[in-house]
Amino acid sequence: MPATTSPEIGIRELRAALSDVLNETAVRGRITYVTSRGRRIAAIVPVPDAEAIEEGRNEAGDEPSA
């Protein structure tokens, strides 16, 4: 289960640490927020979490944005 406070990483730092961030996500289930100029713009989440979000959207009748 992810920590209460999920880590944040800037885009530049993410480029250098992508492999480590993805490993932490896959192995430990960690959610990492990606920031640009200090503002959260995206999240790297474990696949089961993303699938649960998509399933919830589908059940609610929302169209996934592609």
trRosetta pair geometry for C-beta under 8 A, 3 or more apart (Angstrom, degrees):
i j d omega theta_ij theta_ji phi_ij phi_ji
1 29 6.7 -29 -85 102 14 140
2 6 5.8 3 166 -92 132 98
2 29 5.9 -125 -55 121 78 88
2 30 5.5 116 -115 -128 96 45
2 31 4.9 -7 -109 11 164 93
3 6 6.5 155 68 -83 84 46
3 30 7.6 10 8 -125 88 90
6 30 7.1 141 -140 -177 90 78
6 31 4.5 -46 -129 86 145 93
6 32 6.4 -159 167 -96 105 31
6 33 5.9 105 107 -16 116 96
6 43 7.9 26 128 -139 155 111
7 30 7.1 12 21 173 107 123
7 32 5.2 -21 77 -121 93 84
7 33 7.3 -166 101 29 44 76
8 32 7.2 146 -107 -171 24 70
8 33 4.6 -29 -108 73 78 101
8 34 7.6 159 -159 -92 69 11
8 35 5.2 39 177 -25 113 122
8 40 6.9 -97 -124 -89 118 92
9 13 5.0 -124 -172 91 93 117
9 14 5.0 118 123 -69 119 86
9 17 6.8 -113 -156 67 149 130
9 21 6.5 -97 20 -96 163 138
9 32 5.8 4 7 174 112 118
9 33 7.4 155 22 82 63 52
9 34 6.2 -33 72 -111 80 57
9 35 6.9 172 81 19 28 88
10 13 4.7 86 58 14 83 104
10 14 6.7 -142 95 -13 39 90
10 34 7.7 79 -149 -166 15 63
10 35 5.2 -51 -97 73 57 93
10 36 7.2 109 -150 -94 74 36
11 14 5.5 -54 -146 31 30 116
11 15 6.9 39 155 -27 62 96
11 34 6.4 65 -80 -179 67 104
11 35 7.3 -120 -27 82 71 47
11 36 5.6 29 -23 -92 121 83
12 15 6.0 -46 -160 20 33 113
12 16 7.4 18 150 -6 61 104
13 16 6.0 -63 -159 41 39 105
13 17 5.9 -4 158 13 75 119
14 17 6.2 -79 -133 57 28 86
14 18 5.8 60 166 -76 70 78
14 21 6.4 -18 -138 -9 79 160
14 34 5.9 10 -64 -124 155 104
15 18 6.5 -12 -143 -34 20 109
17 20 4.8 -53 -174 46 84 114
17 21 5.5 88 124 -28 92 100
18 21 5.7 -59 -143 38 31 110
18 22 6.1 27 161 -16 68 108
19 22 6.0 -58 -148 38 26 107
19 23 6.3 27 154 -20 63 109
20 23 5.6 -55 -147 36 31 113
20 24 6.4 31 155 -18 65 104
21 24 5.9 -54 -150 36 30 110
21 25 6.5 31 151 -20 63 107
21 32 5.3 -84 -158 37 109 167
21 44 6.0 69 150 72 114 162
22 25 5.5 -54 -149 36 34 114
22 26 6.2 26 157 -14 68 108
22 44 7.1 -99 -90 179 61 141
23 26 5.9 -58 -141 41 29 105
23 27 5.7 4 170 1 68 117
24 27 6.5 -61 -125 50 21 94
24 28 5.2 -33 -167 38 62 119
24 30 4.4 -26 146 39 100 135
24 32 7.1 78 87 -42 124 125
25 28 7.4 -40 -80 57 8 76
25 29 7.2 27 -167 -135 42 13
25 30 5.5 -93 -88 65 48 75
25 31 7.4 73 -118 -92 92 31
25 32 6.6 -89 -70 5 105 105
25 44 5.4 -91 -80 136 149 104
25 45 6.9 158 -152 180 119 10
25 46 5.5 -177 173 -75 81 65
26 46 6.9 136 -101 -120 34 85
26 47 8.0 32 -112 -6 75 100
29 46 4.9 -29 -133 -43 63 148
29 49 7.8 119 -160 -30 88 120
30 46 7.9 111 44 -45 33 99
31 43 5.8 -4 -174 -176 100 115
31 44 7.0 164 -156 80 50 57
31 45 5.1 3 -116 -106 92 76
31 46 7.5 -82 -73 -5 73 79
31 49 7.2 -66 -83 86 110 174
32 43 6.9 156 81 -158 42 64
32 44 4.7 -3 58 51 94 105
33 40 4.7 -42 180 -127 127 111
33 42 7.4 153 -159 86 57 44
33 43 5.2 -34 -103 -101 62 80
33 44 8.0 -156 -77 18 18 71
34 40 7.2 102 70 -150 45 63
34 41 5.9 -60 98 62 90 85
34 42 4.3 -4 49 65 118 92
34 43 6.8 -159 9 -82 81 26
34 44 6.7 83 -37 -23 104 93
35 38 5.9 -2 172 -136 130 11
35 39 6.0 145 -154 66 86 28
35 40 5.6 -51 -95 -87 78 44
35 41 6.5 121 -133 6 28 87
36 39 6.0 -33 67 61 68 84
36 41 4.9 19 9 -17 108 140
40 43 7.4 16 -174 -63 113 85
45 49 4.4 -101 162 86 118 129
45 50 5.3 144 88 -54 113 88
45 53 7.9 62 93 -8 159 136
46 49 4.9 92 64 7 80 105
46 50 7.2 -154 95 -5 41 88
47 50 5.6 -58 -145 39 35 110
47 51 6.1 34 158 -20 69 107
48 51 5.7 -54 -143 39 31 112
48 52 6.3 35 156 -22 64 105
49 52 5.7 -54 -150 34 30 112
49 53 6.6 31 152 -19 63 103
50 53 5.7 -53 -152 34 33 112
50 54 6.4 31 152 -16 66 105
51 54 5.6 -54 -147 39 34 111
51 55 6.2 36 153 -22 66 106
52 55 5.6 -51 -144 36 31 113
52 56 6.4 35 154 -20 63 105
53 56 5.7 -55 -152 35 30 113
53 57 6.6 30 151 -18 64 105
54 57 5.6 -54 -151 35 34 112
54 58 6.3 34 152 -20 67 105
54 64 6.3 11 -138 -94 95 127
55 58 5.6 -53 -148 36 32 112
55 59 6.4 31 154 -18 65 105
56 59 5.8 -54 -146 37 30 110
56 60 6.3 24 155 -14 64 110
57 60 5.7 -62 -148 41 30 108
57 62 4.2 -77 -168 67 86 116
57 64 6.2 102 112 -78 143 76
58 61 7.8 50 179 -67 30 20
58 62 7.3 -82 -68 57 25 72
58 64 7.5 -14 -69 -42 83 101
